[in-house]
Amino acid sequence: MSRLAAIGTGVIGNGWIARALAQGWDVVAFDPDPKAPERTRSFIDNAWPSLTQLGLAPDAKPERLTFVATIEEAISGADLIQENVPERLPLKQEILAAIDAAAAPDTIIGSSTSGFKPTDLQQQCQQAPGRVIVAHPFNPVYLLPLVELVGGEATQPEQMAAAQERYQSLAMRPLVVRREIEGHIADRLMEALWREALHLVNDGVATTEEIDAAVVYGCGLRWPLMGTFLTFHLAGGESGMRHMLEQFGPALKLPWTKLEAPELTDELIDKVVEGCEHQAAGRSVATLDKRRDDFLVELLEVVHKYWPEAEGLKGRI
Ligand SMILES: NC(=O)c1ccc[n+]([C@@H]2O[C@H](COP(=O)([O-])OP(=O)(O)OC[C@H]3O[C@@H](n4cnc5c(N)ncnc54)[C@H](O)[C@@H]3O)[C@@H](O)[C@H]2O)c1
């Protein structure tokens, strides 16, 4: 039986907890917010039907979760420690140093950070800084298999290999990032799209709903199977990527895109928020979460069918 220590139980910490429980792990959690245990239990109640549909480990049950009052209690005896506190570097450095000081030296400590580099996270760790790595998941963590693993200056190859094995045993698809950069890989891509989307709203070209339609009915439909590169390889016809680059390469010089984010003025914030509220049409985030989860469960089945690489995760995500 394996045990996860979850430090910080917001949206992402709860996602890790639900994933680990579904894989039959024990979970010990710490969060200073007194409402955290109640919030987590209700989160697991909402996630459990989708996890059940995907396939639970034989001895998986929500009761394997306990909340404790200190970080030290949470990490004692853990096989994997996952830090999910708010995205503030000094806070993460302080918490990771406390975890590193108290944890067995060979236990992997993954940080869910969306943007910070592991070398910066390792800064104040005294005992075994190399095992403090970035392990960046995607929301909802209990359904999406990708975890980006990034080592820092102190990290040894054996520690990355151990981390890969740990996250695979949570039925995840680890992607080892070769060099540390802010935002890792996927968030760099998502932020580029996000900046352009904000420009399009700011310039009055499209509403939030119209931009989402462009993704949902167009480019987004292809991405679950092939990603950007293989999709564009097909866009070049028989000659593939070479012809694609000849044909569309010049457009890169125009350029179509703006790269720098627009200023987040009150007017732009209002447009974006009101646009999203209009799209939600009175439906709560919980209702939309449920709809997304149902969709993702079916989509994962389709990905498994067409993408043999994901086959090993079937029924275990
Ligand atoms: N939200 C996302 O889509 C997403 C995706 C991937 C990664 N992340 C990363 O995950 C991390 C957490 O983000 P989130 O969206 O879950 O934030 P959140 O605000 O939902 O949750 C943060 C939790 O940390 C707790 N916390 C605060 N101080 C703490 C402390 N000293 N010790 C332990 N817990 C403490 C809070 O009570 C809260 O429950 C961030 O680093 C973020 O970049 C977020």
The ligand as a Tripos MOL2 file, in Angstrom:
@<TRIPOS>MOLECULE
LIG
   44    48     1     0     0
SMALL
NO_CHARGES

@<TRIPOS>ATOM
      1 N1         -5.6060   25.8480  -10.5700 N.am      1 LIG1
      2 C1         -4.9850   25.2920  -11.5760 C.2       1 LIG1
      3 O1         -5.5370   25.1270  -12.6740 O.2       1 LIG1
      4 C2         -3.5620   24.7760  -11.4270 C.ar      1 LIG1
      5 C3         -3.0980   23.8210  -12.3620 C.ar      1 LIG1
      6 C4         -1.8290   23.2640  -12.1700 C.ar      1 LIG1
      7 C5         -1.0430   23.6870  -11.1060 C.ar      1 LIG1
      8 N2         -1.5170   24.6270  -10.2210 N.ar      1 LIG1
      9 C6         -0.6560   25.0010   -9.0960 C.3       1 LIG1
     10 O2         -1.1100   24.3270   -7.9350 O.3       1 LIG1
     11 C7         -0.8150   25.1120   -6.7800 C.3       1 LIG1
     12 C8         -2.0840   25.3170   -5.9680 C.3       1 LIG1
     13 O3         -3.0380   25.9900   -6.7720 O.3       1 LIG1
     14 P1         -4.6120   25.9010   -6.4930 P.3       1 LIG1
     15 O4         -5.2650   26.3900   -7.7360 O.co2     1 LIG1
     16 O5         -4.9670   24.5830   -5.9230 O.co2     1 LIG1
     17 O6         -4.7560   27.0110   -5.3430 O.3       1 LIG1
     18 P2         -5.9100   27.1370   -4.2310 P.3       1 LIG1
     19 O7         -5.9060   28.5660   -3.8250 O.co2     1 LIG1
     20 O8         -7.1780   26.5160   -4.7320 O.co2     1 LIG1
     21 O9         -5.3860   26.2180   -3.0140 O.3       1 LIG1
     22 C9         -4.2900   26.5380   -2.2150 C.3       1 LIG1
     23 C10        -4.4700   25.8170   -0.8740 C.3       1 LIG1
     24 O10        -3.2820   25.9760   -0.1160 O.3       1 LIG1
     25 C11        -3.6730   26.1670    1.2380 C.3       1 LIG1
     26 N3         -2.5740   26.7980    1.9710 N.ar      1 LIG1
     27 C12        -2.3190   28.1170    2.1390 C.ar      1 LIG1
     28 N4         -1.2030   28.2510    2.9290 N.ar      1 LIG1
     29 C13        -0.7920   26.9890    3.2480 C.ar      1 LIG1
     30 C14         0.2690   26.4760    4.0450 C.ar      1 LIG1
     31 N5          1.1220   27.3070    4.6680 N.pl3     1 LIG1
     32 N6          0.3990   25.1350    4.1620 N.ar      1 LIG1
     33 C15        -0.4460   24.2910    3.5500 C.ar      1 LIG1
     34 N7         -1.4960   24.7290    2.7920 N.ar      1 LIG1
     35 C16        -1.6520   26.0670    2.6390 C.ar      1 LIG1
     36 C17        -4.9250   27.0220    1.1600 C.3       1 LIG1
     37 O11        -5.6920   26.9380    2.3770 O.3       1 LIG1
     38 C18        -5.6340   26.3750   -0.0340 C.3       1 LIG1
     39 O12        -6.4760   25.3120    0.3820 O.3       1 LIG1
     40 C19        -0.1850   26.4110   -7.2830 C.3       1 LIG1
     41 O13         1.2040   26.3120   -7.2220 O.3       1 LIG1
     42 C20        -0.6450   26.4700   -8.7330 C.3       1 LIG1
     43 O14         0.2690   27.1680   -9.5590 O.3       1 LIG1
     44 C21        -2.7580   25.1660  -10.3530 C.ar      1 LIG1
@<TRIPOS>BOND
     1     1     2 1
     2     2     3 2
     3     2     4 1
     4     4     5 ar
     5     4    44 ar
     6     5     6 ar
     7     6     7 ar
     8     7     8 ar
     9     8     9 1
    10     8    44 ar
    11     9    10 1
    12     9    42 1
    13    10    11 1
    14    11    12 1
    15    11    40 1
    16    12    13 1
    17    13    14 1
    18    14    15 2
    19    14    16 1
    20    14    17 1
    21    17    18 1
    22    18    19 2
    23    18    20 1
    24    18    21 1
    25    21    22 1
    26    22    23 1
    27    23    24 1
    28    23    38 1
    29    24    25 1
    30    25    26 1
    31    25    36 1
    32    26    27 ar
    33    26    35 ar
    34    27    28 ar
    35    28    29 ar
    36    29    30 ar
    37    29    35 ar
    38    30    31 1
    39    30    32 ar
    40    32    33 ar
    41    33    34 ar
    42    34    35 ar
    43    36    37 1
    44    36    38 1
    45    38    39 1
    46    40    41 1
    47    40    42 1
    48    42    43 1
@<TRIPOS>SUBSTRUCTURE
     1 LIG1         1 GROUP 0 **** ****
